[in-house]
């Protein structure tokens, strides 16, 4: 098991690239940049915490970035006090979601995690960390075919949940 902080240099560039890709599609004037997102994720993970592998670190980082983006969206919506569209489409390719949709997806994801945590983790890795299907499969330690099946199920489940 790597010592605390040992994985950070190994995954920093990768996380920075993923965060930059994730934030590239955000609306202009977004107050978070890729470096800030990665640094906030590191702080949420705790510098002294150790992880068994790079995959474990990436899973935790994806969850942390998810929480940061949701918290950021909540803060922006609190300022605006506005509502949003009711229908949310989740495409095959992860795309930035408007803040009000991000909150709805996050709440639905919590429900999914209660019964199918691996499916919820796959969604986090794809949507919030910006990993491809194959990259997410590697991080989860499953085959790409299994990841594709899980992805189709999770997307369909989320679509139904978000339309309630």
C-alpha positions in Angstrom: 0.0 0.0 0.0 1.5 3.4 -1.0 2.2 5.8 1.8 -0.2 8.8 2.3 0.5 11.4 -0.4 2.5 9.0 -2.5 -0.3 8.6 -5.1 -0.9 12.3 -5.5 2.1 13.0 -7.8 1.2 9.9 -9.8 -2.4 10.9 -10.5 -2.2 14.7 -10.3 -1.6 15.3 -14.0 -4.4 12.8 -14.9 -6.8 14.4 -12.4 -5.9 17.9 -13.7 -6.6 16.8 -17.3 -9.9 15.2 -16.3 -10.9 18.3 -14.4 -10.0 20.6 -17.3 -12.0 18.5 -19.7 -15.0 18.5 -17.3 -14.9 22.2 -16.8 -14.3 23.0 -20.5 -18.0 22.8 -21.2 -19.1 24.8 -18.2 -20.8 28.1 -18.7 -18.5 31.1 -19.1 -17.6 32.8 -15.8 -17.5 29.6 -13.9 -15.6 30.4 -10.7 -13.8 27.0 -10.5 -10.9 26.1 -12.7 -9.3 22.7 -13.2 -6.5 23.4 -10.7 -8.9 24.6 -8.0 -11.2 21.6 -8.5 -8.3 19.1 -8.2 -6.9 20.9 -5.2 -10.3 21.0 -3.5 -10.7 17.3 -4.2 -7.3 16.7 -2.6 -8.3 18.6 0.5 -11.6 16.7 0.7 -9.7 13.5 0.5 -7.3 14.5 3.3 -3.6 14.6 2.6 -2.9 12.0 5.3 -5.4 9.4 4.1 -3.8 6.4 2.3 -5.3 4.5 -0.6 -4.5 0.9 -1.7 -4.1 1.7 -5.3 -4.3 4.3 -8.0 -7.8 3.1 -8.9 -9.0 3.6 -5.3 -7.6 7.1 -5.4 -9.3 7.9 -8.7 -12.6 6.5 -7.3 -12.3 8.7 -4.3 -11.3 11.7 -6.3 -14.3 11.3 -8.7 -16.6 11.2 -5.7 -14.9 14.3 -4.2 -15.1 16.2 -7.5 -18.8 15.2 -7.7 -19.4 16.7 -4.2 -17.5 19.9 -5.0 -19.4 20.5 -8.2 -22.7 19.8 -6.5 -21.8 22.1 -3.6 -20.8 24.8 -6.1 -24.0 24.4 -8.0 -26.1 24.6 -4.8 -24.3 27.8 -3.9 -24.9 29.4 -7.3 -28.6 28.4 -7.2 -29.0 29.7 -3.7 -27.8 33.1 -5.1 -30.1 32.9 -8.1 -33.1 31.3 -6.3 -34.3 30.2 -9.7 -35.8 27.0 -11.0 -34.9 25.1 -14.1 -36.2 22.8 -16.8 -37.8 19.6 -15.5 -36.6 17.2 -18.2 -33.0 16.1 -18.0 -31.3 14.1 -20.7 -28.3 12.0 -20.0 -26.5 11.3 -23.3 -23.9 8.7 -24.1 -21.1 11.2 -23.8 -20.7 13.0 -20.4 -21.6 16.6 -20.9 -21.8 19.5 -18.4 -25.1 19.8 -16.8 -26.8 23.1 -15.7 -26.6 23.6 -12.0 -30.2 22.8 -11.3 -29.9 19.5 -13.3 -26.6 18.7 -11.5 -28.4 18.8 -8.2 -31.3 16.5 -9.4 -28.7 14.0 -10.8 -26.8 14.0 -7.6 -29.9 13.3 -5.5 -30.9 10.5 -7.9 -27.4 9.1 -7.8 -27.6 8.9 -4.0 -30.8 6.8 -4.4 -29.0 4.5 -6.9 -26.0 4.2 -4.7 -28.2 2.7 -1.9 -29.1 -0.3 -4.0 -26.4 -0.4 -6.7 -23.3 1.3 -5.5 -21.1 0.1 -8.3 -23.5 1.6 -10.9 -23.5 4.9 -9.0 -19.7 4.8 -8.9 -19.6 4.3 -12.6 -21.8 7.3 -13.2 -19.5 9.4 -10.9 -16.4 8.3 -12.8 -18.0 9.0 -16.2 -19.9 12.2 -15.5 -18.0 13.8 -12.7 -14.4 12.7 -13.4 -14.8 12.6 -17.1 -13.4 9.1 -17.7 -14.3 7.1 -20.8 -16.1 3.8 -20.4 -12.9 1.8 -20.8 -11.1 4.0 -18.3 -13.9 3.7 -15.8 -14.0 -0.1 -16.3 -10.2 -0.2 -15.5 -10.7 1.9 -12.4 -13.6 -0.3 -11.2 -11.7 -3.5 -12.1 -14.4 -4.8 -14.4 -14.6 -5.6 -18.1 -15.5 -2.9 -20.6 -18.5 -5.0 -21.7 -19.7 -5.2 -18.1 -19.1 -1.4 -17.7 -21.2 -0.8 -20.8 -24.1 -2.9 -19.4 -23.9 -1.1 -16.1 -23.8 2.2 -17.9 -26.9 1.5 -20.0 -28.8 0.3 -16.9 -27.7 3.3 -14.7 -28.6 5.8 -17.4 -32.0 4.2 -17.9 -32.6 4.1 -14.2 -31.6 7.8 -13.8 -33.8 8.8 -16.7 -36.8 7.3 -15.0 -35.9 8.7 -11.6 -35.3 12.2 -13.0 -38.7 12.3 -14.7 -40.6 11.7 -11.4 
